[in-house]
């Protein structure tokens, strides 16, 4: 059994330091020929913000901010009285919700991430319907007016769709090597 404070000497980095949490974020990686790769806590890849610890907190934050930005761009349509609520719901689902959910099928989501996305969506839905929080209207009732399903259900469906896509891949395809949970 290894002690967490025992010294580890990395052959690539040629640095000896004690391992505490498995992530030494202050190290750079020397890959040879004088090329140093900086080790970072967060980075963007294919439009998603990834954390070094494998979580999706940064991705959820980035998607929520991006969705609010998109919502504000479409405020005249989403809150206008000359458009029906069903049409507003369709515009929301196409333009804003797709931005909110982008890449979510591959996130290792926790319940607090799901709650955050649901809260964000309900804030937008209340604004679209012109309903204040103290009016105590049910979320299901407001979603029904717009013809929308909960964002958590939509994320679950997209995760199942992604899982089915990966399951149908050939065994020699690189995607099949991914661990989907």
N, C-alpha and C positions, 0 to 999 in steps of 0.2 A: 504494500500500500504506500503510495507516494504522499509525502507531506507537501502541502500547498506552498510552503515557504522555502522548499528546497531550491537550489540554484539550477538553472537550466542554461545550457550554452547552445545557442542556435548556430548551425553550420552556415546558414545563408547570411544572417545578420552579423555573425561573429561578435555577438554581444552576450555577456553573461549578466542576468538579472533574475531576481526572484519572481516567480509566477504567483500572482495573487488571485486574479479573476480570469485568466486565460486571454485577456486582451491587454496588450502593452501598446497603448495608443500613441505613445511618445516615440516609438521606434520607426525608422525608415528602413526600407528593404533594399539591399544592394543586390541587383540582379546581374552584375558584371559589366565590364566595359565602362565603368564609371557612371553607370545609370542608377540613380537612386529613385525609388518610388516612395512617395510620402504616404504614410498610413493615416487615414482620416476617420473620424467618427461617423460622418454622413456623406453620402454622395448621390448624384443623380444618375439613373440608368434607365433609358427608354421612357423618360417622362415620369418615373417614380423616384421618390427620394428614399434611399435605403439606409438603414442604420447598421453600424458595425456589429451590434449585438444580435442582429437578425430580426428585430422587432419592426413594427409598422407604424409606430407613433409619428414619425416624421412624414410618412406617406399620407396618413390620415389628416394631419395638420395641413399639409400642402394641398390636398384635394379639397378640404373644407374651404380654405382661403380662395382657391381657384374657382370653386363653385359660387362663392359669394360674389366674386368679381364678375363672373358670367351673369349671375342673377341681376346685379346692378346694371349691367349693359342692357338687359331685357326688361327693365322695370316698366317702361311705357306699355309694353305688350302684356306683361304678367300682372300688372295691377290696373290696367285700363278698364274702364267701364263699358267701352264699346265692343269688347270681345267676350264671348261666352266663357264660363268657367271651364268647360270641357276643352275648348281650344287653348285656353291658358295652361291647362294641365298637360296637353299634348306638347306645347312649346316648352314647358318646364321639363318634361320627361326627355325631350330630344336634346335640348341645348344645355340645361343646367344639371339635371340628374346624371347624364352621361359623363359630364365633367367631374361630378362628385364621385362617381363609381369607377372611374378609369383605373384599370389595373387591379381592382380590389379582389378579383378572383384568385390572385396568387398571394395575397397578404395573409400572414399568420394572425388573424384578428382575434382580439380578446373582447369580452362583453363590453368593456368601457369604450372601446373603439366603435362598436356597433351602436351603443347608446349615443355617442357623440354625433355620429352620422344621422341617426334618427332625430336627435334634437335639432340639428342644423336643418334637416328637411322640414320638420314641423314648424320651425320659425319662418321659413320661406313660405310654406303653405298657408300659415295664418296671415302673413302679410298679403299674399295673393287673394285670399278670401275676404280680407278686411276685417278680420276677427282679432280682438285683443285677448291676451292670456286670461284676464280676469273675467271674461265672458263665459268661461268654463264649457266651451264646445268640445265634444269628443273628437279625437284625432281621426277615428274611423269615419265619422260623419263628414269631416272636412275633406278627407281623401276621396270619399265617394262623390262629393260634389265636383271634384276635379278629375275623377276617373283614374286615380292612381293607386298603386299597391305600395305597401311600406318599403322603404329603401332596404331594410334588413332582409326582406323576402327577395327582393331583386338581386341583392348580393349573393344570397344563398343559391338562387337559380343560376347565376353566372358562374359560381364556384362548381356547381354540378355539371354545367355545360362544359367548363374547362376540364374537369375531371374526365368526362366522357371523351373529350377530344384527345386527352393524353392516353386514355385506355385503348383507343382505337389505333394509335400509332404503331408502326412496325417496331419489333424488338430491337433493331439496330439503329433506330432513330435516337438522337441525343436527348430529346425531350423525355423519353421513357426512363432515363436514368435519374430524373428528378423525383424527390420524395414528396408526394402530395399527401397532406394530412387533412 
